[in-house]
Amino acid sequence: MAITTMTASHAVGKGKPDPSFSSAHGAGSAIAKFGKDKVTDATLGVLKDENGDFLTLPSVEACYRSLPGNELMDYAPIEGLGDFIKAAKEYVFRGHQPEGTYCTGVATPGGSGAIHHIIFNYVEQGGTFMIPVWHWGPYREMATEVDRKWETYEMFDESGKFSLKDLKKKAVELLKVQDSLVTIFNTPAHNPSGYSMTNEDWAEVTEFYRDCARDTSKRIIILWDMAYIDYAGDPHKLREFLKNFEGLPENILVAIAFSMSKSFLCYGLRSGALLCLTPSRAVADEFEQVNTFSNRATWSNGSRGAQRLLAEVMGDKGLLETVERERTAYRIMLEKRAQMFFSEAKSVGLHTLPYTAGFFATVPAKETGALAGKLSDQNIFVIPLAKAIRLALSAVPTSKIPGLATKIKDLYAGHEV
């Protein structure tokens, strides 16, 4: 008998091509064959310039290259450099940390590491957490990897408006059979829709979960995945919702997944942080302790150079202002691309998910692999999701935006939902 597997039983059948990077590979092959000017690569959520080349923030790159060798190459503490955690808190809150809350945290390899820890440490083994129907796929993969489950809720109602009705229904059902519940909110500039929750949306969320927490036998964990915040508008207005977390009961914990990947365009350095907000000093101390342990047990140390980079930026007011000025120029470029695409989509009748800001445009569809294949035949490369195709407008030069929605609409027949 031929041996077909040597893995443990729980790992049999695990693994499949990642749709994002598989599509990106296809785009790369087409560029090599036909030339960059003949290919539209709307696959990966990275910022590219008007020539289709990867963008960095020049001031960030210069700061990183100026760091001494020991800061680039030496170990960082398991929990992260103290200066880095301080800088991450300053960057995340921008003066909007809710009154009466404690905040602790640990360094993680990007927002992904932060999300992993919440799923592993705050969802019971075999338990279920909540994400919207439209979500970043690796949430599910992380859950599967550690024997956790997920429940999805409808994010938009029949008229395309943001709605929490289904979330509330599903949360109540889960809290009947679970003593704790984690819910992930990716906002502003949600991946993949581009929707940004309003202050009113957040007020409704927190009011609902405060009501759930009246049963003190239940534990409520809200995870804010803030990956795209720096491309969604005014940094202070976008943090005003944090005031909703003042005066929380002790059985509500707010966790925050902070990523340097998008904010500082240093994806490959794999740096971020997992922070918490809680009215309980004991819960805050526990948060730091259990997640530091998971750091050691999962990846050990993070990237010292990236951690020092953030500390340097946040410690130099002039440098921070330069970084923000450079980033603002990129945000304006992205806003122009989005305005052009969504205006054309509306004019040709191409249905998209509600968009406020961010890297992506998403077109609901069926047989998405076939639709993506038709587009690739025209050298337009997108990501096929289960119920939509996603376009990274962030990666498409502005000159290639006109006509893009029309080309998708022309191929859309048979893929309507």
N, C-alpha and C positions, 0 to 999 in steps of 0.2 A: 504494500500500500504506500502510495506516495505521500510524503508529509507536506501538508499545505499551510500549517501554522505552527509557530513555536511560542506564541504569546500566551499570557494568562487569559483565562476565559473572558474577563471583562474587557479585554482589548481586541478581541477577535472582530474583524470587520471595520475597525476604526480607521479613519483616514480617507480623504478624497481630495481631489484637486481644489484649491481655493479659487472660487470664481473670480475674485478681484485680480489676483496675481496671474491667473491663467489668461484672463482677458488682456491684462497688461502685457503679458508675453506675446500674445497674438498681435497686439499693436506694435510692439517692438520689432517683430519679424516683418510686419508690413512696412514699417519705416525703413528697415534695412533694405527691403526689396524695391520700394517705390519712391522713397525719399520722404523727409519729414513734411514737406509742403503738401504732399498728396494724401496725408493720413490725418484723421481727427482722432486723437487719443483722449477719450473722456472716461478713463477707467479708474485710476487711483486718486484718492482724495489728497492730492498734493497741489501746492501752488506752482504754476509754471508761468514763465514770462511770455511776452508776445512773439517769441521765436519758438515757444514750446520747450524751453529749457528749464530745469529745476531751479526754483528761486530760493535764495537764502536772504536773511537780513544781514546786510554788510557789517553793521556794527556788532552784531552777535558773533558772526564768523571771526571778525578781527579780535574780539575779546577772547574767544575760545583759543585762537591760535597764539595769543600772547601769554597764555597760562604757562607757568613753569612745568617742567617734566614731571615732578613729583605730584603736582596737582592733577595731571592728566593720567598718570599711570599707577599711583599708589592705591591701596585699598581705601574705601570709605567705610565708616562704621556701619554695622548691620542695619541700624535704624535710619541711617543717613547722616550727613554732616549737620551739626547743630545750626550752622549758618544757613544751610539750605532749607531746613524745616522752617526756620524763622522767615526766610525770604519767600518760601512758598505760601505761608500764611498771609504775609503782607500782600502778595500778588493776588491770591484768591479773594481776599476780602476787600482790599482797597479802602479800608476804613469803615466797612459795612458789617463787621462781625456783630452779630446780635448781642445785645446786652444780656448779662446774666448767663453766658455760656462759657464752658471750658472748651479749649481746642487742643488736641494733641494730634500727632501724625507720624508717618514713616515714609521714607523714600521708596519709590517703586519704579520698575522699568516701564515708564509711560503710564497712561491711564489704564492700559490693559492689566498691569500688575495690581493696580488699586481695585479694579472691578473683580479680578480673580479672588482677592482676599475677602471681599465682602461676600461673594457667593460661597466661598469655602468656610469662612468663620462665622457667618451670620445667618446662613440658611441651614436648617437641620439636614443631616444626611438623609437622602431620599425625599426631602421636603421640596416645596415649590415657592418660587418667587415670581414677581409680576413684571412684565415688559409689554409695551404696546405691540399691536400687530405689525406695525412698521418699526423695525429696529435694526441695529447693527448685528449681523449674524453671529459674530464670535461670542456674544452673550450666551447663545445656546451651546456653542462648542465648549466654553468654559464650564457650563453646567454639566454637560455630559461627561466631561473629563473627571469631575469629582462627585458623580452620582447625585446630582441635583436635578430638579425639574423646573419647568417654567410654565406659566399661564399667560396667555396674551389677552389683551383687551382692545376693543376698537377705539382708536385714537380720534377719529373723525366721524361725525354723524352722517346721515344720508345726504345732507345738503353740503357736505364738505367742511363743516365747522368743527373746530376742536371741541371735544366733549369728554367729560369725566364720568358720564352715566354708566358706561360698561365697566370702567375701572372700579367704581364703588360697588357695583353688583358682585364682581368677581372677588374683590377684597373681602367683602362680608362673608361670602361663601368659604373662602380659604381660612378665614379666622375662626370659622366654626370647627375646623378640623386641625388647625395648627395654632400653637401658642405664640408664634412669631411670624412676621411677614416683611419681606424685603421687596421694595418697589424701586425700579430704576427709572429715572427721568433724565433723558439726554436733551438738554436745552441750554441756551438758545441755539438756533441754527441746527436743529435736530438732523441727525443722519438716519434715514435718507431723505426725509421730506423737505427739510429746510424750515419747518415751523418753529417759532419761538414762543414759549409759554409767556403769557402776560402776567402782570402782578395780580390781576383778578383770578387768573387760572391757579396761581400758586396759593392765593388766599383760600380758594375753594378746596384745594388739596389738603392744606394744613388744617382747615376747619374739620374736614371729614376725618382725618387721621387723629385729631385731638378727640373727636367723638368716639372713635374706635378705642382709643387709649383709656377711656373711662373705666374699661374693664382692666384693672391693674394686673391681671394674670396674663395679659397679652403684651407682646413687645413689637413695636413698630420701628422699622428701619427704612429711612428714605435715603437713597443714593442719588446724588446729583452728579451726573457725568457732564462736565462743563467743557468738553474738548474744543468746541468751536466758538467759544464766547468772544474771542478777540476779532472775529469777523462778522459780528452781529450788530454793532452800533456802539453807542456811548457806554464806556465801561462802568460808569457810576449808575446810570439808569438801569443797566442790565443786572445790577446787584441790589436794587432797591427791594426786591422780593424777599431778601434775607431777613428783613424785619419781621416776617411772618414766623420766624423761628424763635422769637423772644418769648420767654415764659412757657416753654414747652414742659409737659410733664416728664418725669424721669424715665418713663417707659417708651419715650420716643427718642431715637438716635438719628441724627443726620450725618451721613457720610458724604465725602466729596472726593471725586476722582479728578485730580489735576494732571494735565499732560503738558509737557514742554514741546511735544511734537509739532502741534499746530501753532501754538502761541509764539514759539521761537524758531519755527521751521527747522527743527533739528531732530527729525524723526529717527534717524539712525543712531542717535546717541542714547535712545531708550531711557528717558528720564521723566519722572513725574512724582506725585505724592498722593497718599491717601490720608485725608484729614477728617476730623469729626467735629461735630457741635453737639454738646449735651449740657444740661444743667447740673449734671452729677460729676463731681471730681472723681469718684470711684470708677464710674463708667469710662471717663476719659483716660484714666490711668490703665484700666483694663484694655482699652482700645489700642493704646501704644504697645502694651506688653504682648498681647496675642498676635498682633500684626508684625511686630519685630520678630517673634518666634517664627512666623510663617515666612518672613523674608529669609531667615537662615535656612529653613527647611525646604525652600523652593528654589531661590536663585542666589542666596547668600548676600553678596554686596551689590549695590548699584554702581553706576558710573560716576566716579569721583569728579572727573573733569566736567561733566554736565552739571553736577550739583554745585561745584565751585562757580561755574558760569552764571547760574541764576543768582547766587549770592553776590557776585561781582556786579551784575546788572542792577539788582535791587539796592545795592549799597552805594551806587553812584547816580545821583539825581540827573546829572547831565547825560550820562549814558542811557539811562532809562528813557529820558525824553527823546533821545535820538532813535532808540529802538521803536518807540511808539510812533514817531513821525514816519519812519520807514514802513512800519506795518500799516499805518493809516493809508498810505499811498497804495499799498497792495489791496487793502479792503475796498477802496474806491474803484480800483480796477475790477475787482470781483463783482461789485455792485453793478457796474456798467455791463458786464457780461450777462449777469442775471436779468437785468432789466431788458436787455435786447432779446434774450431767449424767451422769457415769459410773455413779453409783448407779442412776439411773433407766434408763440404757441396759442395765445388767446385769439389772435387774428385768423389762424387757420383751423381753429377748433380742436387743438390737441389737448386732451385732458391731462392735467398734472395734479400732484398732491399740493395742498396749500403751502406756499413758500413765504417766509419772512426774510431769511438771510442765510448765508452760508455757502458751502462748497458745492452742494448737489441740487440737481433737479431730478424728480422721479415721475415716471409715466406709468400709471397702472396698466397692466396688460395681462393677457393669458398667453400660454405657449411662449414664454419670454426667451427661452433659448433659441427658438426659431426666429423670433424677431431680432434678437441680437445677431444671429447668423446672417440675416438679410442685410442688416446694417454693416456688418463686417465685410460683406461682399462689395460694399461701396466704400470700404476703407474708413468706416466710422465704427469705433470700438467703444462699447458701453459694458456695464455690469448687469447680467441677467439675475434678478432676484426671483423669489418664488412667485410673486404676483405683480411684478413691475420690472422695468428697466431703469437703472440709475445712471445718470450722467454727471461726471465731475466737471462742472463748469470751471472750477478752479484750475483745471489742467488744460483748458482749451484756449488758445490765443483768441483775442477779441475779434480778429479778422476772420476767424472760422465760425463765429457764432451765427451771423446772418445766413439763413437758409437751413440751419440745422433742424429746427423744429418742423419746417416744411418737409424735409427729407424723411423724418420719422413719421410724420402724418401720412405721407405718400405710401409708406410700407405698412401702415397700421391696420389696414383692412384685414379682418379675420383674427385680430388680436384684441378687439374691444372687450371691455369688462363691464 
